[in-house]
Amino acid sequence: MSKLYVHLPDRITKNIRERATETGYTVERVVADTLKSTFANAPKKSKSLSERERALRALIAAGLVRPSKNSSRAIRRVSAKRRAELAKAFSKGKPLSEIVIEDRGERV
């Protein structure tokens, strides 16, 4: 048996608490039962889905989370070229290390 500590958005926590109230179970039991039922029948390894995506699907299947428009969209890494473009667009013209040092001022 393992213990997991997770941080969930408030809307998900609210849904879980509502389910616990409806069923008379504790929040922990609702989450544990949901994950057990979902992952007990899941394939051993799914190379096409990340752990995050499988967990999200489990929560959606249990009715604890409503799917969003972006829930099925794959997360793509940003290319080095795009990172450089974004850095220029959002930078203040100095390296972050210099900004941090200036911000510290006399506190160093």
Secondary structure, DSSP 4 states (H G I P E B T S, - for coil): ---------HHHHHHHHHHHHHHT--HHHHHHHHHHHHHHSS-S--TTS-HHHHHHHHHHHTTSS---TTTTSPP-PPPHHHHHHHHHHH--SS-HHHHHHHHHGGG-
